[in-house]
Amino acid sequence: MNESFEFVNEEFEFIIVGSGAGGGPLAANLARAGHRVLVLEAGDDDPSDDIYKTPAFHAKASEDPKISWDFFVKHYSDPARQQADSKYVPGKGILYPRASTIGGCTTHHAMITVYPHNSDFNRIAELTGDDSWDAFKMRRYFQRLERCLYMPRPWFGINPSRHGFDGWLQTNRPDLRLLFEDQIVQDIVRAGLSEAGLGDAFQEVLSGNLLDINHWRVAFGEEGAFIPAMATNRDGQRHGVREYLLATQARYPDRLTIRTGALVSKVLLDDNKTAVGVEYMEGSKLYRADPLHNERTGGTKRIVRASREVILAGGAFNSPQLLKLSGIGPEAELNRHNIPVQINRKGVGENLQDRYEVGIVSEMSQNLPLTDECTFGEGEDPCLDRYKNRWWNRGPYASNGTALSIVKRSKPEMEDPDLFIFSAPGRFRGYYPGYSNDLSTTKDQFTWLVLKGHTNNSAGQVTLNSADPQDMPDINFKYFDEGNDASGDDLNAVVEGVKICRSIMDRGSAKKWVNSEVSPGRQIETDDQVEQFVKNEAWGHHASCSNKMGNINDPSAVVDSNFKVIGTNNLRVVDASVFPYIPGFFIVTSVYMISEKATDVILQEVRQNG
């Protein structure tokens, strides 16, 4: 062996590092299949109950110091371009909120549940030569994991929507009766429908008869206006990975062990490059991204053995970091940090991708009636009282704030729609310390958001700052022209999205309520000016693709189509980092699906190999 391993008299079949959208369902599934699984989660298990459960508090959840990890990233290598962003924090960069607790980032995300396009999976099948990734086959994983609460269960097995009704993820829709409580929002929704070419389809919205965004038809590239789905239960509470994991642990305590406060520092490989266990640090708030981290608090080093596999599921920042700390990555980078090279794999930490997003913020002539009395948990809060006690109509807090989304192609010749345009009450211009307070207190403002999907730029990087596992890596997305989108299509698409948002608010039903445009402001008018605004102010929150999947002969690939780290045995990665191209609009549904697929791949190998 390369090292002398002293194991702490512990052995599990599977060790899974991370409990989020990739690792959490996989751990639960393997335990339910009869295997002994250890989940190592770096965070503590102490989310603030109201903040975690209440959909309208998702922004507060992302800044809850009990569960948050605050990464600060680069959008550009050029410091001057970095500092042109109004959200820039001197000496740090741009805030990129992550979560570290049981459930990972699913404990703070906005619960938006949107199925990807079929082309996303077909491209993987083509790239790897593995037809198990074919989109038609992959839909079965969505059906397996979903428990749809807003569509009727199909009769006689006829299910053209291809929804699931018996899975662990409950999906729901916002209570559209709320639109009757706010004439301003109602009129803005009407303007959005008109922009989408649906005329006055408002009754279709109220009846829930707009085409379901997760209908199988939409996966083929359909445009239109949609009511977005949310991952909430019948009581209007956040529901997902955390609940599935904890329910599984309660049912099978001898099979599933969840260990919090466990920061994994290294995967242990033997001479055959076989993963035999992990080294981790036991202690609270050990990672420096944690806002409550204390440098004087050290961790205790532990080692635990895996008899079958080690599976990394730390996400697009932490999984490449951990591979590199384990000696798997670009040789030159590992040498710089005096890390013994186990496998020279140049693709680790490369190919980092994200969405582009901007907010078009309008100041209205009065506060929005829907949230006027809401204090978002501060002091006496009549909206929170209603949410907790009026089960028949829980009010605005049972929603994540989005009532309508518009899906369009930025250019007619696009294979799939690449713009997802949606709205939120309040002012949302991206992430910066204190943003959640601004979002909840700007009650006379309304934001349309442009999300650019299927981005072309794949030039981002995750590189080590040091060999210290408590350090955050250096994260540089290399936006727009600093990246490798030679066509400029990403930038042009976001500019087109800004024009669409402005067109919505210029329509009669919405315009009568608008005092002014706050951001970017109508002084930003020409295409060149809007382009510069987008370059300065765009952000993202769907980091992915930094351990890309590919053919085993591709030197830039990190994992094969079965999630195995190329060149190793018994080591896989199952999280957002493995996508070769960023999927769909909101990646979490795709991550759930690959977690289900990895379950099948692993269990099949167990059956074959014993």
C-alpha positions in Angstrom: 0.0 0.0 0.0 1.0 3.6 -0.5 0.3 4.4 3.1 0.0 2.7 6.4 -3.7 2.6 7.2 -4.9 2.3 10.8 -8.7 1.7 10.6 -10.9 2.5 13.5 -12.5 -0.9 13.7 -15.3 0.3 11.4 -16.2 -1.1 8.0 -19.2 -0.3 5.8 -20.0 -1.7 2.4 -20.4 1.8 1.0 -19.1 5.2 2.1 -20.9 8.1 0.6 -19.3 11.6 1.0 -22.1 14.2 1.0 -25.8 14.0 1.6 -27.3 16.3 -1.0 -29.2 15.7 -4.2 -26.7 13.1 -5.5 -25.5 11.3 -2.4 -28.6 11.4 -0.2 -31.0 9.4 -2.4 -28.3 7.0 -3.4 -27.5 6.3 0.3 -31.1 5.7 1.1 -31.7 3.5 -1.9 -28.6 1.3 -1.2 -29.7 0.9 2.5 -33.2 0.0 1.5 -31.7 -2.6 -0.8 -30.0 -4.3 2.2 -26.5 -2.7 2.3 -24.6 -1.1 5.1 -24.0 2.5 4.2 -22.1 5.3 5.9 -22.9 8.9 4.9 -20.3 11.4 5.9 -21.7 15.0 6.0 -19.3 17.8 6.8 -22.1 20.0 8.2 -24.1 19.7 11.4 -27.7 18.6 11.7 -29.3 21.8 13.0 -31.3 23.7 10.4 -33.6 26.4 11.8 -37.0 24.7 11.6 -39.2 27.5 10.3 -36.5 28.7 7.9 -35.9 25.3 6.5 -39.6 24.2 6.1 -41.2 27.4 4.9 -40.9 27.7 1.1 -41.0 31.5 1.1 -38.0 31.5 3.4 -35.7 29.8 0.9 -33.5 33.0 0.6 -33.2 33.2 4.4 -32.3 29.5 4.4 -29.3 30.2 2.1 -28.0 32.7 4.6 -28.8 30.7 7.8 -25.4 30.4 9.5 -26.5 27.1 11.0 -26.4 25.4 7.6 -24.7 27.7 5.1 -21.3 27.5 3.4 -20.3 30.9 1.9 -18.1 30.4 -1.1 -16.8 33.5 -2.8 -16.1 32.9 -6.5 -14.6 34.7 -9.5 -16.6 35.5 -12.5 -13.5 36.8 -14.3 -9.7 36.4 -13.9 -9.3 40.2 -14.4 -9.7 41.9 -11.0 -11.1 45.1 -12.6 -13.9 43.1 -14.3 -14.6 41.3 -11.0 -15.0 44.6 -9.2 -17.4 46.0 -11.7 -20.1 43.8 -10.3 -22.1 45.7 -7.7 -22.3 42.4 -5.7 -18.5 42.2 -5.4 -17.2 41.9 -1.8 -13.7 43.4 -1.5 -11.0 40.9 -0.9 -13.4 38.0 -1.4 -15.3 37.9 -4.6 -18.9 37.1 -5.4 -21.0 35.2 -2.8 -22.0 31.7 -4.0 -24.3 30.2 -1.3 -24.0 26.5 -0.6 -25.4 24.4 2.2 -23.8 21.9 4.5 -26.3 19.7 6.5 -28.3 16.6 6.0 -29.8 17.2 2.6 -27.0 19.5 1.3 -28.1 22.3 -1.0 -31.7 20.9 -1.2 -32.2 22.4 2.3 -31.9 25.9 0.9 -32.8 25.8 -2.8 -36.0 27.4 -4.1 -37.6 24.0 -4.6 -38.1 24.6 -8.3 -38.5 21.2 -9.9 -38.1 21.3 -13.7 -37.4 18.3 -15.9 -34.4 18.7 -18.3 -34.7 18.4 -22.1 -34.3 15.0 -23.8 -31.3 16.3 -25.7 -29.4 16.6 -22.4 -29.4 12.8 -21.9 -29.1 11.9 -25.5 -25.9 13.9 -25.8 -24.4 11.8 -22.9 -25.5 8.6 -24.6 -23.8 9.7 -27.8 -20.7 11.0 -26.0 -20.1 7.8 -24.0 -21.6 5.2 -26.4 -23.8 4.0 -23.6 -27.4 3.8 -24.7 -28.7 3.4 -21.1 -28.5 7.2 -21.0 -31.0 7.5 -23.8 -33.7 10.1 -22.8 -36.6 7.7 -23.1 -34.9 5.3 -20.7 -33.8 8.1 -18.3 -37.4 9.3 -17.9 -38.1 6.1 -15.9 -35.9 7.4 -13.2 -37.9 10.6 -12.9 -41.1 8.5 -12.7 -39.5 6.4 -10.0 -38.5 9.2 -7.7 -41.5 11.6 -8.2 -44.7 11.5 -6.1 -46.7 14.0 -8.1 -49.4 15.7 -6.0 -50.9 18.1 -8.5 -51.9 15.7 -11.3 -54.5 12.9 -11.1 -53.1 9.4 -10.9 -53.5 7.8 -14.4 -56.2 5.2 -15.0 -55.5 1.8 -16.5 -51.8 2.4 -16.7 -52.2 5.1 -19.4 -49.8 7.9 -18.5 -49.0 10.2 -21.4 -47.5 12.8 -19.0 -45.0 10.2 -17.7 -45.2 11.6 -14.2 -44.4 9.4 -11.2 -46.8 8.9 -8.3 -45.1 6.6 -5.8 -41.6 8.1 -5.3 -39.8 9.8 -2.5 -39.9 13.3 -3.9 -43.3 15.0 -3.5 -44.0 17.7 -6.1 -46.7 20.3 -6.0 -47.7 23.7 -7.5 -48.2 27.1 -5.9 -51.7 27.8 -4.6 -52.9 30.0 -7.4 -55.8 31.3 -5.3 -53.1 33.8 -4.0 -53.5 35.7 -7.3 -56.9 36.9 -6.2 -55.2 38.5 -3.2 -52.9 40.8 -5.3 -54.2 42.7 -8.3 -50.7 43.9 -9.1 -49.2 40.4 -9.4 -52.4 39.3 -11.2 -51.9 42.0 -13.8 -48.2 41.2 -14.2 -49.1 37.6 -14.8 -51.6 38.7 -17.5 -48.8 40.7 -19.2 -46.5 37.7 -19.1 -49.1 35.5 -20.7 -49.6 38.1 -23.4 -45.8 38.2 -24.0 -45.8 34.4 -24.3 -48.5 34.7 -27.1 -51.3 33.2 -25.0 -53.5 36.3 -25.0 -55.7 36.4 -21.9 -55.2 32.8 -20.7 -55.6 33.9 -17.1 -58.4 31.5 -16.4 -56.2 28.7 -17.6 -53.6 29.7 -15.0 -56.2 29.8 -12.2 -57.6 26.4 -13.2 -54.1 24.9 -13.4 -54.6 24.0 -17.1 -51.6 25.6 -18.5 -49.3 22.9 -19.9 -47.4 21.3 -17.1 -43.7 22.1 -17.3 -42.8 18.5 -16.3 -45.1 16.9 -18.9 -43.2 14.4 -21.1 -44.1 16.6 -24.2 -42.2 19.5 -22.9 -38.9 17.5 -22.7 -38.9 17.5 -26.5 -38.4 21.3 -26.5 -41.8 22.9 -26.3 -42.0 26.6 -25.6 -44.8 28.5 -23.7 -46.0 29.7 -20.4 -45.9 27.3 -17.5 -46.8 27.0 -13.8 -43.6 25.7 -12.2 -43.6 22.7 -9.9 -42.1 22.8 -6.4 -40.7 20.1 -4.1 -43.3 20.6 -1.3 -45.7 18.3 0.5 -49.4 18.6 1.1 -48.8 20.8 4.1 -46.9 23.3 1.9 -43.6 22.5 3.5 -40.2 21.9 1.8 -39.8 18.2 1.3 -37.1 16.1 -0.3 -33.7 14.5 0.2 -33.5 15.2 4.0 -36.8 13.6 4.7 -36.0 10.6 2.6 -32.7 10.0 4.3 -34.0 10.4 7.8 -37.0 8.2 7.2 -34.7 5.5 5.8 -32.4 5.8 8.8 -35.3 5.5 11.2 -36.6 2.4 9.3 -33.2 0.7 8.9 -30.9 2.0 11.6 -28.6 -1.0 11.3 -28.0 -0.3 7.6 -27.8 3.5 7.3 -25.4 5.5 9.4 -25.3 9.3 9.0 -22.4 11.0 10.6 -22.4 14.8 10.7 -19.4 17.0 11.5 -17.3 14.8 9.3 -15.1 16.6 6.8 -13.5 14.1 4.5 -9.9 15.0 3.7 -8.7 12.1 1.5 -9.8 9.0 -0.3 -7.5 6.1 0.6 -6.2 4.1 -2.4 -4.1 0.9 -2.3 -1.4 0.0 -4.7 -3.9 -1.2 -7.3 -5.6 2.3 -7.2 -8.6 0.7 -5.4 -10.5 2.9 -3.0 -10.4 1.1 0.4 -11.7 3.9 2.7 -11.5 7.5 3.6 -9.7 9.8 6.0 -11.9 12.4 7.6 -11.8 15.1 10.3 -14.4 14.9 13.0 -15.6 18.2 14.4 -18.1 21.0 14.0 -17.7 23.8 11.5 -14.3 22.7 10.3 -14.5 24.0 6.7 -13.6 27.6 6.2 -16.6 28.3 4.0 -18.7 27.9 7.2 -19.6 31.4 8.5 -19.3 30.0 12.1 -15.9 28.4 11.5 -13.4 29.0 14.4 -9.7 28.6 13.5 -9.0 27.6 17.1 -11.3 24.5 16.8 -9.5 21.5 15.4 -10.8 18.2 14.3 -9.9 14.7 15.2 -8.6 12.6 12.4 -10.5 9.3 11.7 -10.2 6.6 9.2 -13.0 4.2 8.0 -13.0 1.3 5.6 -15.3 0.6 2.7 -15.6 -3.1 1.7 -17.2 -2.3 -1.6 -17.0 1.4 -2.7 -16.3 5.0 -1.9 -18.7 7.4 -3.6 -18.1 11.1 -3.7 -21.1 13.4 -3.8 -19.8 16.7 -2.6 -20.9 18.8 -5.6 -19.1 20.7 -8.3 -16.7 22.5 -5.9 -15.9 19.9 -3.3 -15.7 16.7 -5.3 -12.9 17.9 -7.5 -11.2 19.4 -4.5 -11.4 16.0 -2.7 -10.1 14.1 -5.7 -7.1 16.4 -6.0 -6.4 16.1 -2.2 -6.4 12.3 -2.8 -3.8 12.6 -5.5 -6.2 12.3 -8.5 -6.0 15.3 -10.8 -3.6 17.4 -13.0 -0.1 16.3 -12.2 1.4 19.9 -12.3 -1.2 21.2 -9.9 -0.7 18.3 -7.5 3.0 18.8 -7.6 2.6 22.5 -6.8 0.9 21.6 -3.5 3.2 18.6 -2.7 0.4 16.1 -3.1 1.7 12.6 -4.1 0.3 11.9 -7.6 -1.9 8.7 -7.7 -3.5 9.3 -11.1 -2.7 12.1 -13.5 -6.2 13.1 -14.6 -6.1 16.6 -16.2 -9.9 17.0 -16.4 -10.5 17.1 -12.6 -11.7 20.6 -11.8 -12.0 21.6 -15.5 -15.1 22.2 -17.6 -16.9 24.0 -14.8 -20.2 25.4 -16.0 -23.1 27.4 -14.7 -26.2 29.2 -15.8 -26.2 33.0 -16.4 -28.9 34.9 -14.7 -29.9 38.5 -14.3 -32.7 40.4 -12.6 -34.9 43.1 -14.1 -36.3 45.0 -11.1 -39.2 47.4 -11.1 -40.4 49.7 -8.4 -44.2 49.6 -8.2 -46.5 52.4 -7.3 -47.4 50.7 -4.0 -46.4 47.7 -1.9 -47.5 44.4 -3.2 -50.7 43.5 -1.3 -49.7 39.8 -1.1 -46.6 40.4 1.1 -47.4 43.8 2.6 -48.0 42.5 6.1 -45.3 39.8 5.9 -42.3 40.2 8.1 -40.5 37.0 7.0 -40.1 35.7 10.5 -39.1 38.9 12.2 -41.2 39.8 15.2 -44.9 39.3 14.9 -45.6 37.8 11.5 -49.3 37.4 10.5 -48.2 35.6 7.3 -46.2 33.0 9.3 -49.2 32.6 11.7 -51.5 32.0 8.7 -49.0 29.6 7.1 -48.9 27.5 10.3 -52.5 27.6 11.3 -54.8 28.0 8.3 -54.3 24.6 6.6 -57.1 25.3 4.0 -55.3 28.4 2.7 -51.7 28.9 4.0 -51.1 32.1 2.1 -47.9 33.4 0.4 -45.4 31.5 2.6 -46.5 28.2 1.1 -45.0 29.4 -2.2 -41.5 30.1 -3.4 -42.7 33.3 -5.0 -43.0 32.1 -8.6 -46.4 31.9 -10.2 -45.5 31.9 -13.9 -42.6 31.0 -16.0 -42.0 31.6 -19.7 -39.8 29.2 -21.7 -38.5 30.5 -25.1 -35.7 30.1 -27.6 -33.4 33.1 -27.8 -33.1 32.3 -31.5 -35.6 30.3 -33.6 -32.9 27.9 -34.9 -32.1 26.7 -31.3 -32.6 22.9 -30.8 -34.2 23.5 -27.4 -35.5 26.6 -25.6 -32.6 28.2 -23.7 -34.4 31.0 -21.8 -36.4 30.4 -18.6 -38.0 33.7 -17.5 -39.7 33.8 -14.2 -40.7 36.3 -11.5 -40.3 37.0 -7.8 -41.8 39.7 -5.5 -39.1 41.9 -4.0 -35.7 43.0 -5.3 -33.4 40.2 -6.4 -30.2 41.1 -8.2 -28.2 38.0 -7.2 -26.2 37.0 -4.2 -24.3 39.2 -1.8 -24.2 39.2 2.0 -27.6 40.3 3.3 -29.4 39.8 0.0 -32.1 37.7 1.6 -33.1 40.7 3.8 -33.3 43.0 0.8 -35.4 40.5 -1.0 -38.0 40.2 1.8 -38.1 43.9 2.7 -38.4 45.6 -0.7 -42.2 45.2 -0.8 -42.8 47.8 -3.5 -40.5 46.1 -5.9 -40.9 43.2 -8.4 -38.3 41.2 -10.3 -38.4 39.3 -13.5 -35.4 36.9 -13.8 -33.7 35.8 -17.0 -32.1 32.4 -16.7 -29.9 31.3 -19.7 -29.9 27.5 -20.0 -27.8 25.3 -22.2 -24.8 27.6 -21.8 -21.9 27.2 -24.3 -19.1 28.4 -22.0 -17.3 25.5 -20.4 -14.0 27.3 -19.4 -14.5 27.4 -15.7 -12.1 25.8 -13.2 -11.9 24.6 -9.7 -8.3 24.6 -8.5 -6.6 24.1 -5.1 -5.5 27.0 -3.0 -3.6 24.7 -0.8 -3.4 21.0 0.3 -5.3 21.9 3.5 -8.7 20.1 3.3 -10.2 22.9 5.4 -9.4 25.5 2.7 -11.9 26.5 0.0 -10.6 25.9 -3.6 -10.2 28.7 -6.1 -13.3 28.9 -8.2 -13.3 30.8 -11.5 -16.2 30.6 -13.9 -14.5 32.8 -16.6 -17.6 34.4 -17.8 -18.6 35.3 -21.3 -15.7 36.5 -23.5 -13.1 35.4 -20.9 -14.5 31.8 -21.5 -14.7 29.7 -24.6 -18.1 30.8 -26.1 -16.6 32.1 -29.3 -20.0 32.7 -30.9 -21.2 35.1 -28.1 -24.5 33.3 -28.1 -24.6 33.1 -24.3 -24.4 36.9 -24.0 -26.8 37.6 -26.8 -29.4 35.2 -25.3 -29.3 37.0 -21.9 -29.7 40.4 -23.7 -32.7 39.0 -25.5 -34.1 37.9 -22.2 -33.8 41.4 -20.8 -35.7 42.7 -23.7 -38.5 40.2 -23.1 -38.7 41.2 -19.4 -38.9 44.8 -20.3 -41.6 44.1 -22.9 -43.7 42.4 -20.2 -43.6 45.3 -17.8 -44.3 47.7 -20.7 -47.6 46.0 -21.4 -50.7 47.9 -20.3 -51.9 45.6 -17.5 -48.5 45.7 -15.8 -47.3 49.2 -16.9 -50.0 51.0 -15.0 -48.4 49.8 -11.7 -44.8 50.6 -12.5 -43.1 53.7 -11.2 -39.7 53.0 -12.6 -37.2 50.3 -13.5 -34.6 50.1 -10.7 -32.2 47.6 -12.3 -30.6 48.0 -14.7 -32.6 51.2 -15.2 -33.9 52.6 -18.4 -30.8 54.7 -18.9 -29.3 51.4 -19.9 -31.0 51.2 -23.3 -28.8 50.3 -26.2 -27.7 46.8 -26.9 -24.1 47.7 -26.0 -25.2 49.1 -22.7 -27.4 46.1 -21.9 -24.5 43.8 -22.9 -22.2 45.6 -20.4 -24.8 45.4 -17.7 -25.1 41.7 -18.2 -21.4 41.2 -18.2 -21.0 43.1 -15.0 -24.1 41.8 -13.1 -24.9 38.2 -14.2 -24.6 35.5 -11.7 -25.2 31.7 -11.4 -26.2 29.1 -8.8 -26.1 25.8 -10.7 -22.4 24.9 -10.7 -21.7 21.7 -12.4 -19.6 19.6 -14.9 -16.2 19.9 -13.1 -15.6 16.1 -13.1 -17.1 15.5 -16.5 -18.3 12.1 -17.7 -17.0 10.8 -21.0 -15.4 8.0 -23.0 -12.6 6.3 -21.1 -10.2 7.2 -23.9 -10.9 10.9 -23.5 -8.0 12.4 -21.5 -10.3 15.2 -20.3 -13.0 12.9 -18.9 -12.9 12.1 -15.2 -15.7 9.5 -14.8 -17.1 6.9 -17.2 -20.7 6.3 -18.0 -21.1 4.2 -14.8 -19.8 7.1 -12.7 -16.4 5.3 -12.0 -13.4 7.5 -11.7 -11.2 6.5 -14.7 -8.1 4.7 -13.6 -9.4 3.6 -10.2 -11.4 0.8 -8.8 -14.3 1.1 -6.4 -14.4 4.9 -6.6 -17.3 6.8 -8.1 -18.6 10.4 -8.3 -22.4 10.9 -8.3 -23.3 14.6 -8.2 -23.7 17.6 -10.5 -19.9 17.6 -11.3 -20.2 14.6 -13.6 -22.4 16.1 -16.3 -20.4 16.9 -19.5 -22.8 19.7 -20.4 -25.1 21.5 -17.9 -28.5 20.0 -18.2 -31.9 21.7 -18.5 -32.7 24.9 -16.7 -32.6 23.9 -13.0 -30.1 21.0 -12.4 -31.4 19.5 -9.2 -34.0 17.2 -11.0 -31.2 15.9 -13.2 -29.1 15.2 -10.2 -31.9 13.3 -8.5 -32.2 11.2 -11.7 -28.5 10.3 -11.9 -28.6 9.3 -8.2 -31.4 6.8 -9.1 -29.4 5.6 -12.2 -26.3 5.1 -10.1 -28.4 3.0 -7.7 -29.2 0.7 -10.5 -25.7 0.6 -11.9 -24.2 -0.2 -8.4 -26.8 -2.8 -7.5 -26.4 -4.6 -10.8 -22.6 -4.8 -10.3 -23.2 -6.2 -6.8 -25.4 -8.9 -8.2 -22.9 -9.7 -10.9 -19.8 -9.7 -8.6 -21.3 -10.9 -5.4 
